[in-house]
């Protein structure tokens, strides 16, 4: 082959390399852009000021924690890497934590949610809402877990304060009702007692006459007996209402009991 033929052959081959080179470069550039976008998104998640983010290994040990979570618990990232999630969980809540984490590691669940407490480095307890997801890792036994943590301490304290206020309101309402009932009971008992006193005075006057008016005296005594029985009925009904031994309660018309009976006659 002459030198001119070789030159023509090289010239004809060059366009093929020029076509392949831009495609590979374009694909590489696209991958680099996607990688930068993903890194930017991940960094935005890690740097968010609202949600704590953690990554745990199969041994429950912290691998990574974002600044928000570090601020929640008062530990640095370096300190957390020496701890497990169980280490900063109150002892009475650890069993549930272990069980859920184990089920996730064994593939019995893909995620779990939990409202629990964490103990800060300074010893204070905070309430968190925790969302945990499994991250499969074929290169190791078990899987890593990704956790999203929200501090709900203020919300829990607000709920406790609301419940306490509601309980206090219920007690105040009950006290007011009891006061009103007590006043009503006292009023209803006072009426038959006043009638007893009136009839007793009338009976004394009838028996003191000359000659004694036996019929009127007997009538006054019968009214006294009636009012006594009425008072006893009211007291018995009240006792039945406040018994705590499961006895059935009966309703009493306190407003209508005084309307029965005879009126006292005076001479």
C-alpha positions in Angstrom: 0.0 0.0 0.0 1.4 3.4 -0.9 1.8 6.2 1.5 -1.2 8.1 0.0 -3.4 5.0 0.5 -2.4 4.7 4.1 -3.1 8.4 4.7 -6.6 8.0 3.1 -7.3 5.0 5.3 -6.4 6.9 8.5 -8.5 9.9 7.4 -11.5 7.6 6.7 -11.2 6.0 10.2 -11.1 9.1 12.2 -14.8 10.1 11.9 -15.8 6.8 13.6 -13.7 7.7 16.7 -15.1 11.3 16.7 -18.6 10.0 16.7 -18.1 7.5 19.6 -16.1 10.0 21.8 -18.9 12.6 22.2 -21.5 9.9 23.2 -19.3 8.5 26.0 -18.5 12.0 27.2 -22.1 13.0 27.1 -23.2 9.9 29.1 -20.4 10.5 31.7 -21.4 14.1 32.0 -25.0 13.1 32.6 -24.0 10.6 35.3 -21.9 13.3 37.0 -24.8 15.7 37.0 -27.2 13.1 38.4 -24.6 12.3 41.1 -24.2 15.9 42.0 -28.0 16.3 42.1 -28.4 13.2 44.4 -25.6 14.4 46.6 -27.3 17.8 46.8 -30.6 16.2 47.7 -29.0 14.0 50.4 -27.1 17.0 51.8 -30.4 18.9 52.0 -32.0 16.1 53.9 -29.0 15.8 56.3 -28.9 19.6 56.9 -32.6 20.2 57.5 -33.3 21.9 60.8 -36.5 20.1 61.6 -35.9 16.3 61.2 -33.2 14.3 62.8 -31.6 11.7 60.5 -29.7 8.6 61.6 -28.2 5.6 60.0 -27.7 2.5 62.2 -25.7 -0.6 61.5 -27.0 -4.2 62.1 -25.6 -4.0 65.6 -27.9 -1.0 66.4 -24.8 1.2 66.5 -24.9 4.7 65.1 -23.1 5.0 61.8 -24.2 8.6 61.0 -26.4 11.3 62.6 -27.2 14.7 61.2 -26.6 17.9 63.1 -30.3 18.2 64.0 -30.3 14.8 65.7 -27.0 15.6 67.5 -28.7 18.8 68.9 -31.7 16.8 70.0 -29.6 14.4 72.1 -26.7 16.6 73.0 -24.1 14.2 71.6 -21.6 14.9 68.8 -21.4 12.6 65.8 -18.1 11.1 67.1 -19.7 10.4 70.5 -22.8 8.8 68.9 -20.6 6.4 66.8 -19.5 4.9 70.1 -23.1 4.3 71.2 -26.2 2.3 70.2 -29.7 3.5 70.0 -30.5 1.3 73.0 -27.8 3.2 75.1 -29.8 6.4 74.9 -33.2 4.8 75.4 -34.8 4.6 78.9 -34.5 1.1 80.4 -38.3 0.6 80.5 -38.6 1.1 76.7 -35.6 -0.9 75.5 -37.4 -4.3 75.1 -39.9 -2.9 72.6 -37.0 -1.2 70.7 -35.0 -4.4 70.5 -38.0 -6.4 69.3 -38.9 -4.1 66.5 -35.3 -3.7 65.4 -34.8 -7.5 65.4 -38.0 -8.0 63.3 -36.7 -5.5 60.8 -33.3 -7.3 60.7 -35.0 -10.6 60.2 -37.1 -9.3 57.3 -40.3 -9.7 59.2 -41.1 -6.0 58.6 -39.8 -3.3 56.3 -40.3 -0.4 58.6 -41.8 0.7 61.9 -43.0 3.8 63.7 -42.7 4.5 67.3 -43.3 7.2 69.9 -40.7 6.9 72.5 -38.3 8.8 74.8 -34.6 9.4 74.5 -32.2 10.3 77.2 -30.0 13.3 76.4 -26.3 13.5 77.3 -27.3 15.9 80.1 -29.8 13.3 81.5 -32.9 15.0 80.4 -35.6 13.0 78.7 -37.2 14.1 75.4 -40.1 12.6 73.4 -39.6 11.7 69.8 -41.6 10.3 66.9 -39.5 7.8 65.1 -39.8 6.4 61.6 -37.4 3.6 60.7 -36.8 2.0 57.3 -34.5 -0.9 56.4 -31.6 -0.4 53.9 -30.7 -3.8 52.4 -26.9 -4.5 52.3 -26.0 -7.6 50.4 -22.4 -7.3 51.5 -23.1 -7.8 55.2 -25.2 -9.8 57.6 -28.4 -8.0 58.4 -29.2 -4.5 57.1 -28.6 -0.9 57.9 -31.5 1.2 59.0 -32.5 4.8 58.1 -34.3 6.7 60.8 -36.3 9.9 60.7 -36.7 11.5 64.1 -39.0 14.4 65.1 -38.8 16.0 68.5 -42.3 16.1 69.9 -41.4 17.0 73.5 -43.4 20.3 73.6 -46.4 18.6 72.0 -46.3 15.8 74.7 -46.0 18.4 77.5 -48.8 20.4 76.0 -51.0 17.3 75.8 -50.2 16.5 79.5 -51.0 20.1 80.5 -54.3 19.9 78.5 -55.2 16.6 80.2 -54.4 18.0 83.6 -56.6 21.1 82.8 -59.4 18.8 81.7 -59.1 16.7 84.8 -59.2 19.9 87.0 -62.2 21.2 85.1 -63.9 17.9 85.6 -63.2 18.0 89.4 -64.4 21.6 89.6 -67.6 20.7 87.7 -68.1 17.7 90.0 -67.5 19.9 93.0 -70.0 22.5 91.8 -72.6 19.8 91.1 -72.0 18.3 94.6 -72.4 21.8 96.1 -75.7 22.3 94.3 -76.9 18.8 95.3 -75.9 19.4 98.9 -77.9 22.7 98.9 -80.9 21.0 97.4 -80.8 18.1 99.8 -80.4 20.4 102.8 -83.4 22.4 101.5 -85.6 19.3 101.1 -84.7 17.9 104.5 -85.2 21.2 106.2 -88.8 21.3 105.1 -90.0 18.1 106.8 -88.0 19.0 109.9 -89.7 22.4 110.0 -93.1 20.7 109.6 -92.3 18.3 112.5 -91.4 21.3 114.7 -94.6 23.1 113.8 -96.8 20.1 114.4 -95.0 19.4 117.7 -95.7 22.9 118.9 -99.4 22.6 117.8 -99.7 19.3 119.6 -98.4 20.9 122.8 -100.9 23.7 122.5 -103.8 21.2 121.9 -102.8 19.0 124.8 -102.4 22.1 127.1 -106.0 23.2 126.6 -108.6 22.7 129.3 -109.9 20.2 128.6 -107.1 18.8 126.4 -108.1 18.5 122.7 -107.1 14.9 122.3 -108.3 14.6 118.7 -106.2 17.6 117.5 -103.3 16.4 119.5 -103.5 12.9 117.9 -103.7 14.5 114.5 -100.6 16.6 115.2 -98.7 13.5 116.3 -99.7 11.6 113.2 -98.4 14.4 111.0 -95.1 14.3 113.0 -94.8 10.6 112.2 -95.5 11.2 108.5 -92.9 13.9 108.2 -90.4 11.7 110.1 -90.9 8.9 107.7 -90.6 11.3 104.8 -87.3 12.6 106.1 -86.1 9.0 106.6 -87.0 8.2 103.0 -85.0 11.2 101.7 -81.9 10.2 103.8 -82.2 6.6 102.7 -82.4 7.6 99.0 -79.4 9.8 99.3 -77.4 7.0 100.9 -78.3 4.7 98.1 -77.1 7.2 95.5 -73.7 7.5 97.0 -73.1 3.9 97.8 -70.0 2.4 96.0 -70.8 -1.2 96.6 -72.6 -1.6 93.3 -76.1 -1.4 94.8 -78.7 -0.1 92.4 -79.5 3.6 92.6 -83.0 5.0 92.7 -84.1 8.5 91.7 -85.8 10.7 94.2 -88.0 13.7 93.3 -86.8 16.0 96.0 -88.9 18.9 94.7 -92.1 17.0 95.0 -91.8 15.2 98.3 -92.8 18.2 100.5 -96.1 18.6 98.6 -97.6 15.6 100.2 -99.0 15.4 103.7 -101.3 17.5 105.9 -100.5 21.0 107.0 -100.2 21.7 110.7 -103.3 23.1 112.4 -102.8 25.7 115.1 -105.3 26.6 117.8 
